[in-house]
Amino acid sequence: MKEPRYIPVSKLLVLDDQKDKDQAALQSLAKEIKLQGLGDGMDAMEVFTRLGRVRKIRDKDLVTITIDHELEDVVEIFSRLNRRGTRVTEADIYLGVVAARAPGWVRTTFLPYLGTLGDAGFRVNPNLLFRTVTAVGVKKVRFKEIADDFWNQTSILPHWQRTTRSWENMVAKFCEYGILSNDPMPTEAALVTMIALADKFPGENFDPAVYWFLQASRFQRYSGSSATSLEEDLRDVQEGDSLVGAVKRLVRRFPVTTPLEADDFLRDYGDARFGRFLLYLLVYRNRAVDWDEKGNRISFEGVDLLADFRPQWHHIFPKKFLEGNYNGDRIDALANIAVIGPTINIRISAKDPMDYIQRYRVAPDKLAQQFIEEDIAQLTVENYETWLHTRAERLARPATAFWQRWGGMFSREQNPSAQSAVARFRNNALTACEKVRHWSR
């Protein structure tokens, strides 16, 4: 926009009200704002006064306190002083320490790599990425327990290189199973353990690690004290003699044989983050085609996987169809949700909410790929409750089989047939994953 609707603060801070030239520049700016018809209710002099108030920021005193203590004491002091201000995490503080000890590294290497991960679909926060560095380097995530010399440039840079290699390997492995972004993940904290596994066992089949990731997501491993749980898991990784051995140690905390039931798919989809994640994986594995005119497979563009694919959750029976007949928890049940791509915007008619099936040519085979067998456009409101329970049961069966498949992948000696099925699945995905595999190049 050419008109000065927004004035950069930097343009005002360079002005000195003791200089006639700068005073004239401020007056000229105020007149220009009024000539553009901006600043309703103010004349040019009031605009000039307000701009001057902003300019006076440069004259304010900034109080600094220099302290000379051990690093841990400095962090504690800052945390206490900042308790009533903007939330600053422990990782933020230690990242500042690294910036001081490795000049330029944070600005030229660490922060740009966050952008690289984002381009690959994993828009993680700096704290999580920083935690993966310490997890790889010293198997800890409590920064105050890490030796002071770890933060020196000569120490941290080799750990950083191992960390980035592990991220690249993990993203490539995730893509083979249709996990193309961190958006649908129930928990991101589990990525720290995943990076530790990828670092310690770089040449091994990564499937058992993905199996553990799903179990940790299902049973909300990091819903409590994540630091305590993470360090327990990092010890298990360190003590494992192989990837399978480490995963066996990790999954012993979960009732992994507990089957998924229809009731798991009757929960509100807004609260069931793992349920949504699992639904997407089931639909992806079923090779479901999107409901738009292009007819691409979910998470694909032609034959190529889409980096940063983020599934959309569509009510199969629209809210307008059900409102007034069922309460919210039944309308928003996970069993009433289909997975579609982000480009299709299904418009629901208020007059006939179910007409979108015909309008968007959602053929029976597309419905079947989402575990929907009936001609739902012909069902009445009274049939909805029965249909909902039927689809919940229909989802529970492949979900349990999917779980057993992952378990078979985890214990090769117990289920060789499952291993051969997994091998076929992975081989089919390799070509499609090739572009995402080289995302960092």
PyMOL commands that set and color helices and strands:
alter all, ss='L'
color gray80, all
select helices_A, chain A and resi 9-13+20-35+44-59+71-81+90-101+105-119+126-138+143-145+148-151+153-175+190-200+207-218+226-239+243-251+262-265+273-285+319-322+328-331+334-336+353-359+364-369+376-378+381-410+412-414+416-437
alter helices_A, ss='H'
color red, helices_A
select strands_A, chain A and resi 300-301+304-305+312-315+337-340
alter strands_A, ss='S'
color yellow, strands_A
deselect
rebuild
show_as cartoon
